């Protein structure tokens, strides 16, 4: 059974329910966590989705989320979508109502679940039906029909375990290197890492390109940023200079440079846009009319 923590919010801006859970031991190396969500807002809601060390799987039960790219172009995907590893933020928007399940996969978990070279998913959002076809629709229907979040998480577990059983295995050296980067909080010399594996730097980069989706140095940088964001989500007062050193940055200027690239502003600006009760981060841009992608290219505007 999952330990499900349900967080609810209600205020003048609207209401939401977030059901948070961690995976069972069999999936722990592959799935970071689950988040079931249901929202009812008085007006359209736009969030900034930050890069992190996870491949995000969105399974949609209600009205389809809009995904905005760097040019402001909007796409929607029937059943849901997969957001691969990236070093850019993106934006999601809904018209006021949203209902679905988010699965945050580890990079190695995504390799096993989707069974494709990971560079094919990186730096893009892919419609789930483009990857799984009718199987995606059946999964979403089964999850939506479930009576509660606990049952949904259990059904997601069973589905993911089946995918992993028939998916490709990650090369042992790559798995060790990823775990080493994670254990050190991204503070590891990549040339040393390659030497300990008995590989050339070029060969290690090629393996990461295929099985992880980002080179090891960029994964380490993203991991450091990801840890800092999780600390910001936890709340509480922040002394930014001390925070930077604690998170593995050289100094506060180094911290600010990474946050400006990954979020568009300094960490203090992100903190101000943090929504209460596990609500994520509000986008700094105003909701306005944008051009949706045409149908027929895997980006379905139902």
C-alpha positions in Angstrom: 0.0 0.0 0.0 1.1 3.5 -0.7 1.5 6.2 1.9 -0.6 8.9 0.3 -0.5 12.5 1.7 -3.3 14.6 0.4 -2.8 18.4 0.5 -5.8 20.7 -0.1 -5.9 24.4 -0.7 -8.9 26.8 -0.8 -8.7 30.6 -1.2 -10.0 33.4 -3.3 -7.7 32.3 -6.1 -9.3 28.8 -6.3 -8.9 25.4 -4.9 -6.8 22.3 -5.5 -6.1 18.8 -4.2 -2.7 17.2 -4.5 -2.3 13.5 -3.6 1.4 12.8 -3.1 2.9 9.3 -2.9 6.2 7.5 -3.2 6.5 4.3 -5.2 6.8 0.8 -3.7 10.4 -0.7 -3.3 10.3 -2.5 -6.6 9.8 0.8 -8.4 11.9 3.1 -6.1 15.0 3.2 -8.4 12.7 4.1 -11.4 10.0 6.4 -10.0 10.8 9.5 -7.9 7.2 10.1 -6.9 3.5 10.4 -7.9 1.3 13.5 -7.7 -2.5 13.2 -8.4 -4.1 16.5 -8.9 -7.6 18.0 -9.2 -8.1 21.8 -9.6 -11.0 24.2 -9.8 -10.0 27.8 -10.4 -12.1 30.9 -11.1 -9.9 31.8 -14.1 -7.2 30.3 -16.3 -4.1 29.1 -14.5 -0.6 29.2 -15.8 2.4 27.5 -14.1 6.1 27.6 -14.8 7.4 24.0 -15.1 11.1 23.9 -14.1 13.7 21.6 -15.4 14.7 18.8 -13.0 16.3 15.4 -12.8 13.2 13.6 -13.8 11.2 12.6 -16.9 7.7 13.8 -16.4 4.7 11.6 -17.4 1.3 13.4 -17.4 -1.8 11.3 -17.6 -4.9 13.5 -18.1 -8.4 12.8 -17.0 -10.0 16.2 -17.4 -9.7 19.0 -19.9 -6.3 18.8 -21.7 -3.4 20.9 -20.4 -1.9 23.3 -22.8 1.9 23.3 -23.1 3.6 26.4 -24.3 7.0 26.3 -25.9 9.7 29.1 -26.0 7.9 30.8 -28.9 4.5 30.8 -27.1 3.1 28.1 -29.4 0.6 25.9 -27.7 0.1 22.2 -28.1 -2.3 19.7 -26.4 -2.0 15.9 -26.3 -4.8 13.5 -26.0 -4.3 11.1 -23.0 -1.3 13.0 -21.8 2.4 13.7 -22.6 6.0 13.0 -21.7 8.4 15.9 -20.9 12.0 14.7 -21.3 15.1 15.9 -19.6 15.7 19.6 -20.4 17.6 22.6 -19.3 14.9 25.1 -20.1 11.7 25.9 -18.3 8.3 25.5 -19.9 4.8 26.6 -19.2 1.5 24.7 -18.7 -1.9 26.3 -18.7 -5.5 25.2 -18.1 -8.8 27.0 -18.4 -9.7 26.7 -14.8 -10.3 22.9 -14.4 -7.6 20.3 -14.4 -7.5 16.6 -13.3 -4.9 14.0 -13.8 -1.9 12.1 -12.5 1.8 13.0 -12.8 4.5 10.4 -12.6 8.1 11.7 -12.1 10.4 9.0 -13.5 14.1 8.9 -12.9 16.1 9.1 -16.1 17.0 5.4 -15.9 13.4 4.6 -15.1 12.2 6.5 -18.2 14.7 4.4 -20.3 13.1 1.2 -19.0 9.5 2.4 -19.2 9.6 4.0 -22.7 12.2 1.7 -24.3 13.5 4.4 -26.7 16.9 6.1 -26.9 16.6 8.8 -24.3 17.9 11.6 -26.6 14.7 11.1 -28.6 12.7 12.4 -25.5 15.1 15.1 -24.3 14.4 18.8 -24.9 10.9 18.1 -26.1 7.3 17.2 -25.1 6.0 14.1 -26.7 2.3 13.0 -26.9 1.8 9.8 -24.9 -0.3 8.2 -27.7 2.7 8.8 -30.1 4.7 6.5 -27.8 2.1 4.0 -26.6 -0.9 4.3 -29.0 -4.1 2.8 -27.8 -2.4 1.5 -24.7 -2.1 5.1 -23.5 -5.9 5.6 -23.8 -6.7 2.3 -22.0 -4.4 3.3 -19.1 -5.9 6.7 -18.7 -9.4 5.2 -18.7 -8.5 2.6 -16.1 -7.0 5.3 -13.9 -9.8 7.7 -14.3 -12.4 5.1 -13.4 -10.6 4.2 -10.1 -12.5 5.1 -7.0 -9.6 6.9 -5.2 -6.0 7.9 -5.4 -4.6 4.9 -3.7 -6.2 2.6 -6.3 -4.9 4.9 -9.1 -1.4 4.7 -7.8 -1.6 0.9 -7.4 -2.8 0.6 -11.0 0.0 2.8 -12.2 2.5 0.7 -10.3 1.2 -2.5 -12.0 1.4 -0.9 -15.5 4.9 0.5 -15.0 6.2 -2.8 -13.7 4.9 -4.5 -16.8 6.6 -1.9 -19.0 9.9 -2.3 -17.1 9.8 -6.1 -17.4 9.8 -5.9 -21.2 11.9 -2.8 -21.5 15.7 -2.5 -22.2 18.2 -2.8 -19.4 20.5 0.1 -18.6 24.2 -0.6 -18.9 25.7 -1.2 -15.4 28.4 1.4 -15.8 25.9 4.1 -16.7 23.7 3.1 -13.7 26.8 3.4 -11.4 27.8 6.7 -12.9 24.3 8.2 -12.5 24.1 7.0 -8.9 27.5 8.4 -8.2 26.5 11.8 -9.5 23.4 11.7 -7.4 25.2 10.7 -4.2 27.7 13.6 -4.6 24.9 16.1 -5.3 26.5 16.7 -8.7 29.9 17.5 -7.2 32.0 15.0 -9.1 34.6 15.4 -11.8 33.4 13.8 -15.0 36.8 12.9 -16.3 37.5 11.1 -13.0 34.2 9.4 -13.3 35.0 8.1 -16.8 38.5 7.0 -15.6 37.0 5.0 -12.8 34.8 3.2 -15.3 37.7 2.6 -17.6 36.0 4.6 -20.4 37.1 7.6 -22.4 35.2 10.8 -21.7 33.7 10.7 -25.2 32.5 7.1 -24.7 30.8 8.0 -21.4 29.0 11.0 -23.1 27.8 8.7 -25.9 26.4 6.2 -23.4 24.6 9.0 -21.4 23.2 10.4 -24.7 21.6 7.0 -25.4 20.5 5.8 -22.0 20.0 9.0 -19.9 19.3 11.8 -22.4 21.9 14.4 -21.2 25.7 14.3 -20.9 27.0 13.6 -17.4 28.3 17.2 -16.8 24.9 18.7 -17.7 23.1 16.1 -15.6 25.2 17.0 -12.6 24.5 20.7 -13.0 20.8 20.0 -13.3 20.9 17.8 -10.2 22.4 20.6 -8.2 19.7 23.0 -9.4 17.0 20.4 -8.7 18.2 20.0 -5.1 18.1 23.8 -4.6 14.5 24.0 -5.9 13.4 21.3 -3.6 14.8 23.2 -0.7 12.9 26.4 -1.8 9.7 24.4 -2.0 10.2 23.3 1.6 9.7 27.0 2.6 11.3 28.9 5.5 13.6 31.9 5.5 16.6 31.8 3.2 20.0 33.4 3.5 21.0 33.2 -0.1 24.8 33.3 0.3 24.7 30.5 2.8 22.2 28.6 0.8 24.4 28.8 -2.3 27.3 27.2 -0.5 25.1 24.5 1.1 23.7 23.6 -2.4 27.2 23.2 -3.8 27.6 26.5 -5.7 30.8 28.5 -5.6 29.0 31.6 -4.3 25.7 33.4 -4.6 26.6 34.8 -8.1 27.1 31.2 -9.3 23.7 30.3 -7.8 22.0 33.3 -9.5 23.5 32.4 -12.9 22.1 28.9 -12.9 18.7 30.1 -11.7 18.5 32.8 -14.4 19.2 30.2 -17.0 16.8 27.6 -15.6 14.0 29.9 -14.4 14.5 33.2 -16.1 15.3 35.1 -12.8 17.1 34.9 -9.5 16.0 32.3 -6.8 14.3 35.1 -4.8 11.9 35.7 -7.7 11.1 32.0 -7.9 10.4 32.0 -4.1 7.9 34.8 -4.5 6.0 32.9 -7.2 5.8 29.7 -5.1 2.2 28.6 -4.6 1.1 27.3 -1.2 0.1 23.7 -0.4 2.2 21.9 -3.0 0.8 24.1 -5.8 4.0 24.5 -7.7 5.2 27.9 -9.2 3.0 30.4 -10.8 4.2 31.7 -14.2 5.5 35.2 -14.3 3.8 35.8 -17.6 0.2 36.8 -18.0 -2.3 34.4 -19.6 -3.2 35.6 -23.1 -4.5 34.2 -26.4 -2.0 32.1 -28.2 -1.9 30.1 -31.4 -2.4 26.4 -31.0 -0.6 23.9 -33.1 -2.6 22.2 -35.9 -3.8 18.7 -35.6 -2.1 15.8 -37.3 1.5 16.2 -36.2 1.2 14.2 -32.9 0.2 17.4 -31.1 -3.6 17.0 -30.8 -5.7 20.1 -30.1 -8.9 18.3 -29.2 
